[in-house]
Amino acid sequence: MVLPAYAQDSRPDLTVAVNSLPGSLEGIEEMGNVAVRITYSVFDSLIRRDFLADGSGTASKLVPGLAESWTRIDDRTLELKLREGVKFHDGSELTSDDVVFSFNAGRGHGHDPLIGAANRFMLTISHIEPVDKYTVRVVSKEPDVLLEQRLAGYAFWVVENRSYMLQGKDAFARNPVGTGPFKMAEWVDGEYIRLEAHDDYFGGRPTAKSVTFVEVPEVSARIAGLVSEEYDIAVNIPPDQVPTIESYEDLKVEQIVLDNTHMLVFYTDGPTALKEVRQALSLAIDRDLLREALWGGKNYTPNGHQLPSYEMYIEDYPAFEYNPEKAREILAASDYAGEEIVYKLPLNYYLLSLEAAQAMQQMWRDVGLNVTLQPVENSSQVNDPNGTVHIRAWSNTHRIPDPLGSFVPQWGIDSWVQRNRDLASRSWDAPQEFNDLLQTIVASTDWDERQQAYRDALDIWMDEAPGTMLYNPLETYAMRADIGWKPYGLYYMDLRPYNLTFGLTQ
């Protein structure tokens, strides 16, 4: 008797307990932390960043993805040769038509694109030219020294064009069709998203039969489910729970300090319209104490809006200053008269954000700042134009190891910080010099000129204080001891065959 194929499949079904689920799996519509951990296994990019090249999970080496090779034609044009025979989840073959559709201006980077969130990351793209069935040329509006890194990052996932057009954006967001190792199987809102193996994956047969991301907002419930074997991996584990996990012989943890920085945004209306108030809010924060108390001292605060992994890293740039006495002096000389400052933050999104907020509230009170905390359920409540908010929690992911991967798209002229769609008065009216400097970072091919522009822009950002950085969080994953899997510095959960094994105690 010959058993059907599904009965012979001995691969495990992987269950991942997550803090929250996204509202969309359209790769350029949802690029937040809770979305990319799923979409990274649904879609592929033309060029792939090999995070494990040096074993760290934060490496920046570029390797072939859907493109088997690429060549610089000139400083604005990159020609890429696609792999032949790559299959989408629906069985159709990847061609240049799919790439052209995925990167077309109407979808992500034109004057009024379908999904405006992608514009920040595709801002240099002019157009895509199909050379033949398996060759494309990506053309930039201006010289782009980081075009290869850009194509390996956020917003450059390749989708199946026919499926997208037939379904429409909203339906595609619920039933995405990519080339990744896992494909959509079932989605129950507020409960779980289940993916099943795409066995025709060009990178090899997936090692799990399926992956189910289950929404479990409470840390204690994620840990309890791991202990009871209901879950195989649990995300967002606080550092103080690591001893509990490690007390079980069949469990382990994997940790990494993320290429993501927990931030505060200071809206420039109400009391925080005063630059002196914004500066004092930053000066009053004892970041060393926060890191030690909340993260066991295992993470760090960048010196300026940058990471040491940047090629343009400014090593001698000043660290964020903790100076409560200076904060008091600035406030005393300002027009601030003790008005209430409202800090809204979503619960169960940024790990330990409430604990950090409670500690900062006392630090701010000590220098004379009257800050009220308002925890809410989700970011839409934070952004409610009819509500009052002066400070909001945020994080900045360094999607490319360069200011083009974070500083420019997240604080520049096309960012929501400068163009707040919920309420225009909350937008930061950045100095023209700041935006001019960022344009130099975007357009210049002279690395010395770019770095000087970066330093000058950082100086303006620090002085204007439209926000501030707290620290890069330590991300802890708890899992069964027989699972071989390594986390990355971004929130991607890479479940491809080379990074997911079962059966051996690590």
HUJO-V874359 format. One record per residue. N is the residue number from 1. RES is the residue in three letters. NEAR is the number of other ideal C-beta (glycine too) atoms within 8 Angstrom. Layout:
N;RES;NEAR + N;RES;NEAR
This chain:
1;MET;2 + 2;VAL;3 + 3;LEU;6 + 4;PRO;6 + 5;ALA;6 + 6;TYR;5 + 7;ALA;6 + 8;GLN;7 + 9;ASP;7 + 10;SER;3 + 11;ARG;10 + 12;PRO;7 + 13;ASP;9 + 14;LEU;12 + 15;THR;11 + 16;VAL;14 + 17;ALA;13 + 18;VAL;13 + 19;ASN;12 + 20;SER;9 + 21;LEU;10 + 22;PRO;10 + 23;GLY;4 + 24;SER;9 + 25;LEU;14 + 26;GLU;11 + 27;GLY;14 + 28;ILE;12 + 29;GLU;10 + 30;GLU;13 + 31;MET;11 + 32;GLY;7 + 33;ASN;10 + 34;VAL;13 + 35;ALA;12 + 36;VAL;14 + 37;ARG;13 + 38;ILE;14 + 39;THR;13 + 40;TYR;12 + 41;SER;13 + 42;VAL;15 + 43;PHE;13 + 44;ASP;10 + 45;SER;13 + 46;LEU;13 + 47;ILE;14 + 48;ARG;10 + 49;ARG;12 + 50;ASP;9 + 51;PHE;13 + 52;LEU;11 + 53;ALA;9 + 54;ASP;6 + 55;GLY;6 + 56;SER;8 + 57;GLY;11 + 58;THR;10 + 59;ALA;12 + 60;SER;9 + 61;LYS;8 + 62;LEU;10 + 63;VAL;9 + 64;PRO;8 + 65;GLY;10 + 66;LEU;13 + 67;ALA;12 + 68;GLU;6 + 69;SER;7 + 70;TRP;11 + 71;THR;7 + 72;ARG;8 + 73;ILE;7 + 74;ASP;5 + 75;ASP;8 + 76;ARG;10 + 77;THR;11 + 78;LEU;12 + 79;GLU;12 + 80;LEU;16 + 81;LYS;9 + 82;LEU;16 + 83;ARG;11 + 84;GLU;5 + 85;GLY;6 + 86;VAL;11 + 87;LYS;13 + 88;PHE;14 + 89;HIS;12 + 90;ASP;7 + 91;GLY;6 + 92;SER;9 + 93;GLU;7 + 94;LEU;13 + 95;THR;9 + 96;SER;13 + 97;ASP;8 + 98;ASP;13 + 99;VAL;17 + 100;VAL;13 + 101;PHE;12 + 102;SER;12 + 103;PHE;13 + 104;ASN;10 + 105;ALA;10 + 106;GLY;6 + 107;ARG;13 + 108;GLY;14 + 109;HIS;11 + 110;GLY;8 + 111;HIS;4 + 112;ASP;4 + 113;PRO;13 + 114;LEU;6 + 115;ILE;11 + 116;GLY;6 + 117;ALA;9 + 118;ALA;14 + 119;ASN;11 + 120;ARG;12 + 121;PHE;12 + 122;MET;13 + 123;LEU;10 + 124;THR;11 + 125;ILE;13 + 126;SER;7 + 127;HIS;6 + 128;ILE;12 + 129;GLU;8 + 130;PRO;10 + 131;VAL;8 + 132;ASP;6 + 133;LYS;5 + 134;TYR;9 + 135;THR;12 + 136;VAL;13 + 137;ARG;12 + 138;VAL;12 + 139;VAL;10 + 140;SER;12 + 141;LYS;6 + 142;GLU;8 + 143;PRO;9 + 144;ASP;11 + 145;VAL;8 + 146;LEU;9 + 147;LEU;11 + 148;GLU;10 + 149;GLN;14 + 150;ARG;14 + 151;LEU;13 + 152;ALA;13 + 153;GLY;13 + 154;TYR;9 + 155;ALA;12 + 156;PHE;14 + 157;TRP;13 + 158;VAL;14 + 159;VAL;15 + 160;GLU;12 + 161;ASN;11 + 162;ARG;7 + 163;SER;13 + 164;TYR;13 + 165;MET;8 + 166;LEU;6 + 167;GLN;9 + 168;GLY;8 + 169;LYS;11 + 170;ASP;6 + 171;ALA;8 + 172;PHE;14 + 173;ALA;12 + 174;ARG;10 + 175;ASN;8 + 176;PRO;14 + 177;VAL;13 + 178;GLY;15 + 179;THR;14 + 180;GLY;13 + 181;PRO;11 + 182;PHE;14 + 183;LYS;12 + 184;MET;13 + 185;ALA;7 + 186;GLU;7 + 187;TRP;8 + 188;VAL;7 + 189;ASP;4 + 190;GLY;5 + 191;GLU;6 + 192;TYR;11 + 193;ILE;12 + 194;ARG;11 + 195;LEU;14 + 196;GLU;9 + 197;ALA;13 + 198;HIS;13 + 199;ASP;6 + 200;ASP;6 + 201;TYR;14 + 202;PHE;10 + 203;GLY;7 + 204;GLY;8 + 205;ARG;7 + 206;PRO;16 + 207;THR;8 + 208;ALA;14 + 209;LYS;9 + 210;SER;12 + 211;VAL;13 + 212;THR;12 + 213;PHE;13 + 214;VAL;11 + 215;GLU;11 + 216;VAL;12 + 217;PRO;8 + 218;GLU;7 + 219;VAL;9 + 220;SER;6 + 221;ALA;10 + 222;ARG;17 + 223;ILE;14 + 224;ALA;8 + 225;GLY;12 + 226;LEU;18 + 227;VAL;8 + 228;SER;6 + 229;GLU;6 + 230;GLU;6 + 231;TYR;13 + 232;ASP;10 + 233;ILE;15 + 234;ALA;15 + 235;VAL;13 + 236;ASN;11 + 237;ILE;15 + 238;PRO;9 + 239;PRO;11 + 240;ASP;6 + 241;GLN;12 + 242;VAL;11 + 243;PRO;7 + 244;THR;7 + 245;ILE;14 + 246;GLU;9 + 247;SER;5 + 248;TYR;7 + 249;GLU;4 + 250;ASP;6 + 251;LEU;13 + 252;LYS;10 + 253;VAL;12 + 254;GLU;10 + 255;GLN;11 + 256;ILE;11 + 257;VAL;11 + 258;LEU;12 + 259;ASP;11 + 260;ASN;14 + 261;THR;12 + 262;HIS;14 + 263;MET;12 + 264;LEU;12 + 265;VAL;11 + 266;PHE;14 + 267;TYR;12 + 268;THR;11 + 269;ASP;8 + 270;GLY;10 + 271;PRO;10 + 272;THR;14 + 273;ALA;7 + 274;LEU;10 + 275;LYS;8 + 276;GLU;12 + 277;VAL;16 + 278;ARG;14 + 279;GLN;12 + 280;ALA;16 + 281;LEU;19 + 282;SER;11 + 283;LEU;14 + 284;ALA;15 + 285;ILE;13 + 286;ASP;8 + 287;ARG;11 + 288;ASP;7 + 289;LEU;8 + 290;LEU;15 + 291;ARG;13 + 292;GLU;9 + 293;ALA;7 + 294;LEU;11 + 295;TRP;14 + 296;GLY;8 + 297;GLY;6 + 298;LYS;8 + 299;ASN;11 + 300;TYR;7 + 301;THR;12 + 302;PRO;11 + 303;ASN;10 + 304;GLY;11 + 305;HIS;12 + 306;GLN;15 + 307;LEU;10 + 308;PRO;7 + 309;SER;9 + 310;TYR;11 + 311;GLU;6 + 312;MET;11 + 313;TYR;9 + 314;ILE;12 + 315;GLU;6 + 316;ASP;3 + 317;TYR;10 + 318;PRO;6 + 319;ALA;7 + 320;PHE;12 + 321;GLU;8 + 322;TYR;10 + 323;ASN;7 + 324;PRO;11 + 325;GLU;6 + 326;LYS;9 + 327;ALA;15 + 328;ARG;11 + 329;GLU;8 + 330;ILE;12 + 331;LEU;14 + 332;ALA;7 + 333;ALA;6 + 334;SER;10 + 335;ASP;5 + 336;TYR;13 + 337;ALA;4 + 338;GLY;5 + 339;GLU;8 + 340;GLU;7 + 341;ILE;16 + 342;VAL;12 + 343;TYR;16 + 344;LYS;14 + 345;LEU;15 + 346;PRO;15 + 347;LEU;9 + 348;ASN;7 + 349;TYR;12 + 350;TYR;10 + 351;LEU;8 + 352;LEU;10 + 353;SER;12 + 354;LEU;10 + 355;GLU;8 + 356;ALA;12 + 357;ALA;13 + 358;GLN;9 + 359;ALA;12 + 360;MET;12 + 361;GLN;11 + 362;GLN;8 + 363;MET;12 + 364;TRP;13 + 365;ARG;10 + 366;ASP;8 + 367;VAL;13 + 368;GLY;10 + 369;LEU;14 + 370;ASN;10 + 371;VAL;14 + 372;THR;8 + 373;LEU;10 + 374;GLN;9 + 375;PRO;9 + 376;VAL;10 + 377;GLU;5 + 378;ASN;8 + 379;SER;7 + 380;SER;6 + 381;GLN;11 + 382;VAL;13 + 383;ASN;9 + 384;ASP;9 + 385;PRO;6 + 386;ASN;3 + 387;GLY;7 + 388;THR;5 + 389;VAL;14 + 390;HIS;12 + 391;ILE;15 + 392;ARG;12 + 393;ALA;17 + 394;TRP;9 + 395;SER;10 + 396;ASN;12 + 397;THR;12 + 398;HIS;13 + 399;ARG;10 + 400;ILE;11 + 401;PRO;11 + 402;ASP;10 + 403;PRO;14 + 404;LEU;11 + 405;GLY;11 + 406;SER;12 + 407;PHE;17 + 408;VAL;12 + 409;PRO;14 + 410;GLN;10 + 411;TRP;14 + 412;GLY;12 + 413;ILE;8 + 414;ASP;9 + 415;SER;11 + 416;TRP;6 + 417;VAL;12 + 418;GLN;13 + 419;ARG;9 + 420;ASN;12 + 421;ARG;4 + 422;ASP;7 + 423;LEU;6 + 424;ALA;5 + 425;SER;6 + 426;ARG;10 + 427;SER;10 + 428;TRP;9 + 429;ASP;5 + 430;ALA;12 + 431;PRO;7 + 432;GLN;6 + 433;GLU;8 + 434;PHE;12 + 435;ASN;11 + 436;ASP;8 + 437;LEU;13 + 438;LEU;15 + 439;GLN;8 + 440;THR;11 + 441;ILE;15 + 442;VAL;12 + 443;ALA;7 + 444;SER;10 + 445;THR;6 + 446;ASP;6 + 447;TRP;9 + 448;ASP;6 + 449;GLU;9 + 450;ARG;13 + 451;GLN;10 + 452;GLN;8 + 453;ALA;13 + 454;TYR;15 + 455;ARG;10 + 456;ASP;10 + 457;ALA;14 + 458;LEU;14 + 459;ASP;8 + 460;ILE;13 + 461;TRP;13 + 462;MET;8 + 463;ASP;8 + 464;GLU;12 + 465;ALA;13 + 466;PRO;12 + 467;GLY;11 + 468;THR;11 + 469;MET;12 + 470;LEU;12 + 471;TYR;13 + 472;ASN;13 + 473;PRO;13 + 474;LEU;12 + 475;GLU;13 + 476;THR;13 + 477;TYR;13 + 478;ALA;14 + 479;MET;14 + 480;ARG;11 + 481;ALA;10 + 482;ASP;10 + 483;ILE;12 + 484;GLY;9 + 485;TRP;12 + 486;LYS;9 + 487;PRO;10 + 488;TYR;11 + 489;GLY;11 + 490;LEU;11 + 491;TYR;12 + 492;TYR;9 + 493;MET;11 + 494;ASP;11 + 495;LEU;14 + 496;ARG;12 + 497;PRO;10 + 498;TYR;6 + 499;ASN;9 + 500;LEU;14 + 501;THR;8 + 502;PHE;11 + 503;GLY;4 + 504;LEU;7 + 505;THR;4 + 506;GLN;7
